[in-house]
Amino acid sequence: MKKLVAVSMFLLLVFTVFTIADQQKGAWTGWISDSHCGAKGANAKHADCGAKCLAGGEKAVLVVGSDVYSVANQDAVKDHMAHQVKVTGTLDQDKKVVTVEKVEMAGEKKM
């Protein structure tokens, strides 16, 4: 019985370590697009199309280079369609999902 408990605890520890390792905190600069257009909508001209897609049920995504990440908390980016942004949060690389903690406009020169 003690062996079973010890093995179970070890497996739980290993699973936890691998789960944590898949997620990384950080900041990424990219474009907010919609899940239908993805990387094709990673530009400022995509605002009207992106808004229409969101209204039609598509989800907002973060496009970083050629990578497209789902946004776990949609409300965090709902006002940033077709904006280049710097997103701070947690990224699950395996699932390609970002959980947004903070959004800042990027790519604009400050006066």
Secondary structure, 3 states (H helix, E strand, C coil): CHHHHHHHHHHHHHHHHHHHHHEEEEEEEEEEEECCCHHHHCCHHHHHHHHHHHHCCCCEEEEECCEEEEECCHHHCCCCCCCEEEEEEEEECCCCEEEEEEEEECCCCCC
